[in-house]
């Protein structure tokens, strides 16, 4: 079951987030190794009703922020272009427990996000250049590589991300 997160879920969400941080570190990636995402970010997402959890047998095993609004990080794209200039949603802070990776739950979260957006909308997501599992996931879910963005518009390798977009067409 996927639902909006509540503050009471915070400890379990952080277990999932920390599992994601450990996975990225084990892959030799600096993504999520600077303290973000942190509890304050997640609390803010929950308070803004932008954070979702996927539960199986009353246990949170996957989570992400789904923000139905523009992201300033995506205002400039390099070495490519966005597919559309339409309204879009953004997926951030996406993680699945280590024990549940490659079980289809991440795909379920993305499909849920697709169900939240209107016709002719899109979904944008970014990931570290070295995060091959996430690149594979979003490609499998119909996202197209559009180019590169820099988090906070800081133009260095640490802030460089691959930017993807999924276009929802009329049903």
N, C-alpha and C positions, 0 to 999 in steps of 0.2 A: 504494500500500500504506500502510495506517495501522498504526502500532506505537507502543509505549511508547518515549519518548525515553531516551537514554543520555547520560551526561556528555560523551562524545566528540562529541555533536551540538551542544553549546552554541554554538559559533561560528556555525554555520549557523542555529540557532534565533534567535540575536540579530540576524542579518541580516533574517530574516522579521519579527521584532518591531520592529526599527528601520524597516523598510519601512512597517509599520502606523502607527508614530508619525509618520513623515513624511506619510503620507496624511491622518491626522487633523489634523495641523498645516495642511496645504494646504487643508483644509475649514474652517479658522478655528476649530477646536475645541480646548479646553484638555484634553480627555481624553488621557491618556498623556503629557502634556507636563511632568509634575512629576518625571520620573526613573523612574517606575513604568510598566510592569513593568521590572525590572532583572535583571541576571545572578543576583544572590543569590536573588531570588524564583523564578527558573526553576530554579536548582540545587536549591532546597528542593522544588519540585514534582517534579523528576526523582528526587531521593532518596526522596521519598514515593510514587513510582510513580504520580503523578497527571498527568504531562505526556505528550502524544501528538504525533506528527508524521505528516504525510502526505507520502510520497515519490513522486515521479514520475521515472523514469529515474535513480534513486539521488540525487535532489536534493530536499531538504526545501523544500516550497513553501507549506505551511500547518501551523499548530500551535495547540494550546490546552491549557489545564489542564482536566481532567475530574475533578472531586472528588465522590466518592460519599458525601458527608456534608453535614450542615447547615452553612450559612454564617451567622455572627452578623449580617452586614449585612442579612439578610433577616428578622430577628426582628420588625421593625416595618415595616409598609407603610402608606403614606398615599394618600389619594384613591383607595381601592380595597381589594381584598383578594385573597389568594392563592386559587386555584381549589380547592385541596385542602390538607389538613394532613398528607398522607401523607409518607413518606420521599421524599427528592428528591436528585438530583445537581445539580451546579453546573458551568457552563462559564465559565471566566475566561481572560484573556490570549489571546484568539482573534485570530489574524492570518494573512493570506495575502500572499505576495509580490505586489508591484505588477503584475508582468508576468503573473500568473496569476489576478488578480481577475476575477470574472464568468465563470469557466470551469467552475463547478459544484463546485469543490473544497471550498468552505466548506459547501455543502449535504452533500457526502460526509462531512465531519467531523461535522456535526450528526447525520446518519443513523447514523454509527458510535456516537455517544454514545447515541442511542436504543436501539441494540442492546445496550448495556452495562447498561441498567437493567431491573429486574424489572417484572412486570405490576403495575398499579396504583401505579407510582411516577411521579414527574414529574421534569422538568428545569427548573431556573430559570436565568435569565440576565438581566443588566442591561446597559444601554448609556446613553450620554450622550443627552440630549434632542435634540441637534443631529446625532447620528450616524444620518442617514436611511438610508444603505446597510445598516447593521446592523439597523435596525428593519425594513426591507424584507425582509432575509434571514430573520430569525427568524419574521416573520409568514408568509412563504412556506413555512417549514418547520413550520407548525402551532402556533406559540407564540401565546398570547393575552396581550395587554397587561392587567396586573393592577393597576397603580398605580405609585407612586413609592417609592423607597428613598433613604436617604442613606448613602453610604460612611462607615464609622466612626461612624455616627449623628451626624455633624457637619451640622447643618441650615443649609447655605448652598448657593448655586447651584453652586459648584465641585464639591460632593459629591453633588448631586442626580442620580439616574439613573432611567430608566424600567425597570420590572421586568416581566419576562415569565415565563410558565410554559407548559410543554408537558406534557400528561397522556398517559401511555401506558396504554392500556386492554388488557384481556386479548385475546390473539391468538385 
